């Protein structure tokens, strides 16, 4: 009984850490339009451990390399950001090899949803005519609410200028969907 619990924890702990890393990457990408390199590195290392444990290390590495090369070609054409390339390649190592195709399809579909949300938001922002003002520093500007205000002002600015989408949110959603669904 205790051995079963330890085995279950051993399998679920990397998944929980991986989910936390993906959520962090998505939130960071929304706030700053960057994905810290350590997130992709840690996700890839978790994936290496998981693939080593299930005996599919070479297949996981091969699929990660293929996804990286295809995404790198997209980056060279300006279709993807560099952080997205690294995160998606790390995710291809993190998920079981049999689900990499499903992960890419799910990520693409969630990317479409993110795109539609941003198209809708851009239309609303452009027609509303409201321009958020920079507020003077006030007590609590470093609070979570102050941070949220700054993110929303930056997002408003990005929407008006047609800035790139925070695609890490689609990658995180796609990976989490495939991981949680089976």
Secondary structure in CASP SS format (residue, H / E / C, confidence):
PFRMAT SS
TARGET T0000
AUTHOR 0000-0000-0000
METHOD secondary structure of the structure
MODEL  1
X C 1.00
X H 1.00
X H 1.00
X H 1.00
X H 1.00
X H 1.00
X H 1.00
X H 1.00
X H 1.00
X H 1.00
X H 1.00
X H 1.00
X H 1.00
X H 1.00
X H 1.00
X H 1.00
X H 1.00
X H 1.00
X H 1.00
X H 1.00
X H 1.00
X H 1.00
X H 1.00
X H 1.00
X H 1.00
X H 1.00
X H 1.00
X H 1.00
X H 1.00
X H 1.00
X H 1.00
X H 1.00
X C 1.00
X C 1.00
X C 1.00
X C 1.00
X H 1.00
X H 1.00
X H 1.00
X H 1.00
X H 1.00
X H 1.00
X H 1.00
X H 1.00
X H 1.00
X H 1.00
X H 1.00
X H 1.00
X H 1.00
X H 1.00
X H 1.00
X H 1.00
X H 1.00
X C 1.00
X C 1.00
X C 1.00
X H 1.00
X H 1.00
X H 1.00
X H 1.00
X H 1.00
X H 1.00
X H 1.00
X H 1.00
X H 1.00
X H 1.00
X H 1.00
X H 1.00
X H 1.00
X H 1.00
X H 1.00
X H 1.00
X H 1.00
X H 1.00
X H 1.00
X H 1.00
X C 1.00
X C 1.00
X C 1.00
X C 1.00
X C 1.00
X H 1.00
X H 1.00
X H 1.00
X H 1.00
X H 1.00
X H 1.00
X H 1.00
X H 1.00
X H 1.00
X H 1.00
X H 1.00
X H 1.00
X H 1.00
X C 1.00
X C 1.00
X H 1.00
X H 1.00
X H 1.00
X H 1.00
X H 1.00
X H 1.00
X H 1.00
X H 1.00
X H 1.00
X H 1.00
X H 1.00
X H 1.00
X H 1.00
X H 1.00
X H 1.00
X H 1.00
X H 1.00
X H 1.00
X H 1.00
X H 1.00
X H 1.00
X H 1.00
X H 1.00
X H 1.00
X H 1.00
X H 1.00
X H 1.00
X H 1.00
X H 1.00
X H 1.00
X H 1.00
X H 1.00
X C 1.00
X C 1.00
X C 1.00
X C 1.00
X C 1.00
X C 1.00
X C 1.00
X C 1.00
X C 1.00
X C 1.00
X C 1.00
X C 1.00
X C 1.00
X C 1.00
X C 1.00
X H 1.00
X H 1.00
X H 1.00
X H 1.00
X H 1.00
X H 1.00
X H 1.00
X H 1.00
X H 1.00
X H 1.00
X H 1.00
X H 1.00
X H 1.00
X H 1.00
X H 1.00
X H 1.00
X H 1.00
X H 1.00
X C 1.00
X C 1.00
X C 1.00
X C 1.00
X C 1.00
X C 1.00
X H 1.00
X H 1.00
X H 1.00
X H 1.00
X H 1.00
X H 1.00
X H 1.00
X H 1.00
X H 1.00
X H 1.00
X H 1.00
X H 1.00
X H 1.00
X H 1.00
X C 1.00
END
